[in-house]
Amino acid sequence: MEYLGSKGFVELVLVDESQITQLNLEFRNLNKNTDVLSFPLAIPAQNLLGSVVINVVLALQEARARGHSLLDEITLLFIHGYLHLLGYDHECDQGEQRALEQEIITHFNLPASLMMRSE
């Protein structure tokens, strides 16, 4: 899978609800809880794409509700955030992020993606 090539490192940060709500307010001006945030870095000559921040409390709730493991849920959230770091944006693209996310999920035999669950 070409899109999983060596593009750089990604920092994974696991937080609770209050921490992600604060980050969402500070960086997106949204005073609400969320499951995953991505923070790309644009520093020349660095091998770090950015950070993916995951709300472990919501991930655990979603994993239990859907009957799969916490690791699977965190993996789904990470894939979603990683694609944002690579420049994909499901809010304004023509389905490219959704299609690529589904291809990765199918390849690794993971449960339904975030975007598929919201349809």
Contact map, one row per residue, 1 for C-alpha under 8 A:
11111000000000000000000000000000000000000000000000000000000000000000000000000000000000000000000000000000000000000000000
11111000000000000000000000000000000000000000000000000000000000000000000000000000000000000000000000000000000000000000000
11111000000000000000000000000000000000000000000000000000000000000000000000000000000000000000000000000000000000000000000
11111110000000000000000000000000000000000000000000000000000000000000000000000000000000000000000000000000000000000000000
11111110000000000000000000000000000000000000000000000000000000000000000000000000000000000000000000000000000000000000000
00011111000000000000000000000000000000000000000000000000000000000000000000000000000000000000000000000000000000000000000
00011111100000000000000000000000000000000000001010000000000000000000000000000000000000000000000000000000000000000000000
00000111110000000000000000000000000000000000001110000000000000000000000000000000000000000000000000000000000000000000000
00000011111000000000000000000000000000000000001111000000000000000000000000000000000000000000000000000000000000000000000
00000001111100000000000000000000000000000000000111110000000000000000000000000000010000000000000000000000000000000000000
00000000111110000000000000000000000000000000000101110000000000000000000000000000000000000000000000000000000000000000000
00000000011111000000000000000000000000000000000000111100000000000000000000000100000000000000000000000000000000000000000
00000000001111100000000000000000000000000000000000111100000000000000000000000000000000000000000000000000000000000000000
00000000000111110000000000000000000000000000000000001111000000000000000000000000000000000000000000000000000000000000000
00000000000011111011000000000000000000000000000000001111000000000000000000000000000000000000000000000000000000000000000
00000000000001111111000000000000000000000000000000000011100000000000000000000000000000000000000000000000000000000000000
00000000000000111111100000000000110000000000000000000011110000000000000000000000000000000000000000000000000000000000000
00000000000000011111110000000000100000000000000000000000000000000000000000000000000000000000000000000000000000000000000
00000000000000111111111000000000000000000000000000000000000000000000000000000000000000000000000000000000000000000000000
00000000000000111111111100000000111010000000000000001110000000000000000000000000000000000000000000000000000000000000000
00000000000000001111111110000011110000000000000000000000000000000000000000000000000000000000000000000000000000000000000
00000000000000000111111111000010000000000000000000000000000000000000000000000000000000000000000000000000000000000000000
00000000000000000011111111110000000000000000000000000000000000000000000000000000000000000000000000000000000000000000000
00000000000000000001111111111111110010000000000000000000000000000000000000000000000000000000000000000000000000000000000
00000000000000000000111111111111000000000000000000000000000000000000000000000000000000000000000000000000000000000000000
00000000000000000000011111111100000000000000000000000000000000000000000000000000000000000000000000000000000000000000000
00000000000000000000001111111000000000000000000000000000000000000000000000000000000000000000000000000000000000000000000
00000000000000000000001111111100000000000000000000000000000000000000000000000000000000000000000000000000000000000000000
00000000000000000000000111111110000000000000000000000000000000000000000000000000000000000000000000000000000000000000000
00000000000000000000000111011111000000000000000000000000000000000000000000000000000000000000000000000000000000000000000
00000000000000000000110110001111100000000000000000000000000000000000000000000000000000000000000000000000000000000000000
00000000000000000000100110000111110000000000000000000000000000000000000000000000000000000000000000000000000000000000000
00000000000000001101100100000011111000000000000000000000000000000000000000000000000000000000000000000000000000000000000
00000000000000001001100100000001111110000000000000000010010000000000000000000000000000000000000000000000000000000000000
00000000000000000001000000000000111110000000000000000111011000000000000000001000000000000000000000000000000000000000000
00000000000000000000000000000000011111000000000000011110000000000000000000001100100000000000000000000000000000000000000
00000000000000000001000100000000011111100000000000011100000000000000000000000000100000000000000000000000000000000000000
00000000000000000000000000000000000111110000000001111000000000000000000000000000110110000000000000000000000000000000000
00000000000000000000000000000000000011111000000001110000000000000000000000000000000010000000000000000000000000000000000
00000000000000000000000000000000000001111100000011100000000000000000000000000000000010000000000000000000000000000000000
00000000000000000000000000000000000000111110000111100000000000000000000000000000000000000000000000000000000000000000000
00000000000000000000000000000000000000011111000010000000000000000000000000000000000000000000000000000000000000000000000
00000000000000000000000000000000000000001111110000000000000000000000000000000000000000000000000000000000000000000000000
00000000000000000000000000000000000000000111110000000000000000000000000000000000000000000000000000000000000000000000000
00000000000000000000000000000000000000000011111000000000000000000000000000000000000000000000000000000000000000000000000
00000000000000000000000000000000000000000011111100000000000000000000000000000000000000000000000000000000000000000000000
00000011100000000000000000000000000000000000111110000000000000000000000000000000000000000000000000000000000000000000000
00000001111000000000000000000000000000001000011111000000000000000000000000000000000000000000000000000000000000000000000
00000011110000000000000000000000000000011100001111100000000000000000000000000000000011000000000000000000000000000000000
00000000111000000000000000000000000001111000000111110000000000000000000000000000000010000000000000000000000000000000000
00000000011110000000000000000000000001111000000011111000000000000000000000000000000010000000000000000000000000000000000
00000000011110000000000000000000000111100000000001111100000000000000000000000100110000000000000000000000000000000000000
00000000000111100001000000000000000111000000000000111110000000000000000000000000000000000000000000000000000000000000000
00000000000111100001000000000000001110000000000000011111001000000000000001001100000000000000000000000000000000000000000
00000000000001111001000000000000011100000000000000001111111000000000000000000000000000000000000000000000000000000000000
00000000000001111000000000000000001000000000000000000111111100000000000001000000000000000000000000000000000000000000000
00000000000000011000000000000000000000000000000000000011111110000000000000000000000000000000000000000000000000000000000
00000000000000001000000000000000011000000000000000000011111111000000000000000000000000000000000000000000000000000000000
00000000000000000000000000000000001000000000000000000111111111100000010011000000000000000000000000000000000000000000000
00000000000000000000000000000000000000000000000000000001111111110000010010000000000000000000000000000000000000000000000
00000000000000000000000000000000000000000000000000000000111111111000000000000000000000000000000000000000000000000000000
00000000000000000000000000000000000000000000000000000000011111111100000010000000000000000000000000000000000000000000000
00000000000000000000000000000000000000000000000000000000001111111111110110000000000000000000000000000000000000000000000
00000000000000000000000000000000000000000000000000000000000111111111110000000000000000000000000000000000000000000000000
00000000000000000000000000000000000000000000000000000000000011111110000000000000000000000000000000000000000000000000000
00000000000000000000000000000000000000000000000000000000000001111111000000000000000000000000000000000000000000000000000
00000000000000000000000000000000000000000000000000000000000000111111100000000000000000000000000000000000000000000000000
00000000000000000000000000000000000000000000000000000000000000110111110110000000000000000000000000000000000000100000000
00000000000000000000000000000000000000000000000000000000000000110011111110000000000000000000000000000000000000000000000
00000000000000000000000000000000000000000000000000000000001100110001111111000000000000000000000000000000000000000000000
00000000000000000000000000000000000000000000000000000000000000000000111111100000000000000000000000000000000000000000000
00000000000000000000000000000000000000000000000000000000000000100001111111110000000000000000000000000000000001100000000
00000000000000000000000000000000000000000000000000000000001101100001111111111000000000000000000000000000000000000000000
00000000000000000000000000000000000000000000000000000101001000000000011111111100000000000000000000000000000000000000000
00000000000000000000000000000000000000000000000000000000000000000000001111111110000000000000000000000000000000000000000
00000000000000000000000000000000000000000000000000000000000000000000000111111111000000000000000000000000100001101100000
00000000000000000000000000000000001100000000000000000100000000000000000011111111100000000000000000000000000000000100000
00000000000100000000000000000000000100000000000000010100000000000000000001111111110000000000000000000000000000000000000
00000000000000000000000000000000000000000000000000000000000000000000000000111111111000000000000000001000000000000000000
00000000000000000000000000000000000000000000000000000000000000000000000000011111111100000000000000001000000000000100000
00000000000000000000000000000000000111000000000000010000000000000000000000001111111110000000000000000000000000000000000
00000000010000000000000000000000000001000000000000010000000000000000000000000111111111000000000000000000000000000000000
00000000000000000000000000000000000000000000000000000000000000000000000000000011111111111000000010001000000000000000000
00000000000000000000000000000000000001000000000000000000000000000000000000000001111111111000000000000000000000000000000
00000000000000000000000000000000000001110000000011100000000000000000000000000000111111110000000000000000000000000000000
00000000000000000000000000000000000000000000000010000000000000000000000000000000011111110000000000000000000000000000000
00000000000000000000000000000000000000000000000000000000000000000000000000000000001111111000000000000000000000000000000
00000000000000000000000000000000000000000000000000000000000000000000000000000000001111111100100110000000000000000000000
00000000000000000000000000000000000000000000000000000000000000000000000000000000001100111111100010000000000000000000000
00000000000000000000000000000000000000000000000000000000000000000000000000000000000000011111111111000000000000000000000
00000000000000000000000000000000000000000000000000000000000000000000000000000000000000001111100000000000000000000000000
00000000000000000000000000000000000000000000000000000000000000000000000000000000000000001111110000000000000000000000000
00000000000000000000000000000000000000000000000000000000000000000000000000000000000000011111111110000000000000000000000
00000000000000000000000000000000000000000000000000000000000000000000000000000000000000000101111100000000000000000000000
00000000000000000000000000000000000000000000000000000000000000000000000000000000000000000100111111100000000000000000000
00000000000000000000000000000000000000000000000000000000000000000000000000000000000000010100111111110000000000000000000
00000000000000000000000000000000000000000000000000000000000000000000000000000000001000011100101111111000000000000000000
00000000000000000000000000000000000000000000000000000000000000000000000000000000000000000100001111111100000000000010000
00000000000000000000000000000000000000000000000000000000000000000000000000000000000000000000001111111110000000000000000
00000000000000000000000000000000000000000000000000000000000000000000000000000000000000000000000111111111000000000000000
00000000000000000000000000000000000000000000000000000000000000000000000000000011001000000000000011111111100000001000000
00000000000000000000000000000000000000000000000000000000000000000000000000000000000000000000000001111111110000001000000
00000000000000000000000000000000000000000000000000000000000000000000000000000000000000000000000000111111111000000000000
00000000000000000000000000000000000000000000000000000000000000000000000000000000000000000000000000011111111100000000000
00000000000000000000000000000000000000000000000000000000000000000000000000010000000000000000000000001111111111111000000
00000000000000000000000000000000000000000000000000000000000000000000000000000000000000000000000000000111111111000000000
00000000000000000000000000000000000000000000000000000000000000000000000000000000000000000000000000000011111111000000000
00000000000000000000000000000000000000000000000000000000000000000000000000000000000000000000000000000001111111000000000
00000000000000000000000000000000000000000000000000000000000000000000000000000000000000000000000000000000111111100000000
00000000000000000000000000000000000000000000000000000000000000000000000100010000000000000000000000000000111111110000000
00000000000000000000000000000000000000000000000000000000000000000001000100010000000000000000000000000000100011111000000
00000000000000000000000000000000000000000000000000000000000000000000000000000000000000000000000000000000100001111101100
00000000000000000000000000000000000000000000000000000000000000000000000000010000000000000000000000001100100000111111100
00000000000000000000000000000000000000000000000000000000000000000000000000011001000000000000000000000000000000011111110
00000000000000000000000000000000000000000000000000000000000000000000000000000000000000000000000001000000000000001111111
00000000000000000000000000000000000000000000000000000000000000000000000000000000000000000000000000000000000000011111111
00000000000000000000000000000000000000000000000000000000000000000000000000000000000000000000000000000000000000011111111
00000000000000000000000000000000000000000000000000000000000000000000000000000000000000000000000000000000000000000111111
00000000000000000000000000000000000000000000000000000000000000000000000000000000000000000000000000000000000000000011111
